[in-house]
């Protein structure tokens, strides 16, 4: 019973640490350069 | 009056309405690399563990950017993704320029991007790059960090910025001389036309 509780506690701690690390990584930002705009392909309407 | 600010100082900045509610934090600064225009921001929720927000903040509804907060009129400024600027709908997360290597078109490595310099007045524009020059011939000048005006001819991949060779002469050691360097570089471009 004690062993089970210790394992459960360890799993809970590891899970909490992984959750915090994942959330911190998701929150970390940066400075993003937008992609060059690709020109719209000409349609039949443009030719008129 | 034009105010210069580092882009990294904007990341993590709180977004506050004129009613006093803090509604989000800035996650990414998204800009257009050729014209330098700031397109807007992606957002995190408030709080240490809050998730990334689906909404983004385009530049147009921003009332002001101060040293401590981005001010908006009310939370209707936070667009649902479908209504926001296209680059904010799908943020180009693989094109983070922080840490990118800066190369001239003649193959000289100038350093790596450690930050971007943003000028705010009626609009927001990236005017230059802060470059870590460690390990390059530029580091012989004694300064590990130097400032480079934003070139108009610029190619960006996920790992590198390719700049024209002539921008190297406009390197500055500090921000006090940087405004003049940007003006000089733009004058050179005008004369070249």
Interface residues (C-beta under 8 A of the other chain):
Chain A: X20 X23 X26 X27 X29 X30 X31 X32 X33 X34 X35 X36
Chain B: X7 X8 X11 X12 X26 X27 X28 X29 X30 X31 X32 X33 X34 X39 X42 X44 X49 X50 X51 X52 X87 X91 X92 X93 X95 X96 X97 X98 X115 X116 X156
